[in-house]
Amino acid sequence: MLEARSFQTPGITFRKRENPVAARIPLERIRNIGISAHIDSGKTTLTERVLFYTGRIHKIHEVRGKDGVGAKMDSMDLEREKGITIQSAATYCVWNGSQTQLEPHNINIIDTPGHVDFTIEVERALRVLDGAILVLDSGKGVQSQSITVDKQMKRYRVPRIAFVNKMDNPGANYERVAEMLKEKLGHHPVKLQVPIGAEADFRGIIDPIRGKAFFFDGDDGEIIREEEIPAEFADVAKSAREKIIQDVADVDDELAEKFINEEPISIEELRAAIRRATLALKMTPVMCGSAIKNKGVQLLLDGVVHYLPNPTEVVNEAHDQDNNEEKVVVESDASKPFVGLAFKLQQDKYGQLTYFRVYQGTVTAGDTIFNVSNEMRKVRVPRMFRMHSDDREEIPSAEAGDIVAFYGVEASSGETFTDGKVNWTLTSMHVPAAVISLAVAPKDRSAEANFSKALNRFTKEDPTFRVHQDEESQQTIISGMGELHLDIYMERMRREYKCDVVAGKPQVAYRESITKKAEINYTHKKQTGGSGQYAKIMGYIEPLPADAVESYEFVDDITGGAIPREFIGSCDKGFRDGVKKGTLIGFPIVGVRAAINDGAAHAVDSSEMAFKTAALMGFREAYAKAGPTILEPIMKVEIDAPTEFQGSVVGQVNQRRGVILETVAGESVNITCEVPLNAMFGYSTDLRSATQGKGTFTMEFARYAVVPKQEQDEMIKKYKEKLAAEAK
């Protein structure tokens, strides 16, 4: 249990927690949350304060601190050196309120990267979490990665609290950031707090719901001083409470009725209404503070308890494999059959550590569980742990609602495990497509075994890190989300596997597509001695709609048995082989619907192979007539620079075929634009030169677009020359 000592003086409560233990407590007092943000919004700094105030760590270390220790949740050497989060890290803590006013709550936390290259870490975290904190910079508000993270939260229907951080920084504007949540993200933001001052004058926070002001004293903000609201803020606080009630009443019928009837509304009633609306994704509570200055973090933790869901309040569904994948509700009940999802893999010197979210039932060390996603493969759970970044606490069992790690359980990200009593699979996470590739090879041939081990491990750990061998050159190609993403993995090869890597020039992940419909009419006929091969297919290929979810679609319009049913799947396989590699520049073909509507078969000579071949060759013929074109990845780029360099920055964007979408000028200028990825190589150096080293940028994949015709012609010419050279 949590041991706490309290020392009270008038108006002051000082609380020191010791030896927190995530004891087994009721599910309604568990919170599984993630902390996500745009890079450099103070997310990891915030997590460090959370751990300190809950007694999980006993000293605060900064992300780029002079002591060289680094934040607890940045456990990799690379993270501490670069001052960024690369891998998501899990921890747990116990919170019983900023003023010991709450029952102890277990809070499981996953700290996620802010850099877009590591977006899969955010994706897999949000897949298994019940709630989230969206951290926003008070001076910059909603930035490009904030938008990406918010989309991910919406994808998994994750309720969130917005925390406006860095209220002590120049340009801090709580009101403007809340408005940006509405304008840019489509939220219904409700400001639950009033900052006392801003920028250098930021000194405390008013809670209009409770009608109190809070100040944070001591070297680390551990002394919370509760006082009456200063007289000069009395009217502001009163108006803020009325505005909260009005805004929540707009999205909560129960509170609306009281508001319309002008009935008194208690603190508890208002909090209950905020909770209902937040969990229903109808509103976003907005809170504020400064993590680096140790202000507001304890109140945010109160908000997590008050407004974010416990595991029983989240509906999770699975597919019953014994009943045509019918949807079933997974209940947060320890007595039900075990169902868990492997969402993250990590290798250390002891072996593979597999992170699990337990959705239903109980699992105990020594139990046998079944990998439903891998043909009910049976595995034993030797040991399990609660994680605290790179530290671990061994536990005997885990129940519904827990986030734990198993040693010795082989799995891949996104696989479902059960105890064998049910045959259910949980939906896996969304995996974005890679946009950049490199040819890599070990510098020393003696390191080839380690090179292979590293690649195998990294592909298991990270679904966005892809490896394949080029058929023509026999080179090993690695693909990922950006230059930094691949650079990190090459550096990890060197450090963790003693394997220096030689890398080629970065290659853009182009795609090919079609612009018009084309008919398919192909007969595959071959006679070799006894039995021959015969298959005839007719149909068409056409472009998919721009908003199509999948990149390839197969349509079976065969009637009357023109093609026997047993060969329909072979036609699909042939088309799928066709889209793997286009004929213009050798990249995959996307945005294609392939349909069959007629054909013929031979009683003796037709086979699955014959129809697969006919579909492949028919596709290639039709592709040449369907207006094939080349697509390139377009990146959404966000640039921050001093205002005096705005002209130079805009000029560079124009030179790189960029299109400016938005410019926001203040103390600095923020430029949002779209630029082809191929034009972004070397941009970091150019930006530094143009802004005296003061400019920064982030970029993320936005969409694919058609390459200008002149450039297409040049690319096709070079590809043909390459093929001709290889043929000699």
Secondary structure, 3 states (H helix, E strand, C coil): CCEEEEEEECCEEEEEEECCCCCCCCHHHEEEEEEEECCCCCHHHHHHHHHHHCCCCCCCCCCCCCCCCCCCCCCCHHHHHHCCCCCCEEEEEEECCCCCCCCCEEEEEEECCCCHHHHHHHHHHHHHCCEEEEEEECCCECCHHHHHHHHHHHHCCCCEEEEEECCCCCCCCHHHHHHHHHHHHCCCEEECCEEECCHHHCCEEEECCCCEEEEEECCCCCEEEEECCCHHHHHHHHHHHHHHHHHHHCCCHHHHHHHHCCCCCCHHHHHHHHHHHHHCCCCEEEEECECCCCECHHHHHHHHHHHCCCHHHCCEEEEECCCCCEEEEECCCCCCCCEEEEEEEEEECCEEEEEEEEEECEEECCCEEEEHHHCCEEEECCEEEEEECCEEEEECEEECCCEEEEECCCCCCCEEEECCCCCEEECCCCCCCCCEEEEEEECCHHHHHHHHHHHHHHHHHCCCCEEEECCCCCCEEEEECCHHHHHHHHHHHHHHHCCCEEECCCEECCEEECCCCEEEEEEEEEECCCCEEEEEEEEEEEECCCCCCCCEEEEECCCCCCCCHHHHHHHHHHHHHHHCCCCCCCCCECCEEEEEEEEECCCCCCCHHHHHHHHHHHHHHHHHHCCCEEEEEEEEEEEEEEHHHHHHHHHHHHHCCCEEEEEEECCEEEEEEEEEHHHCCCHHHHHHHHCCCCCEEEEEEEEEEECCHHHHHHHHHHHHHHHHHHHC
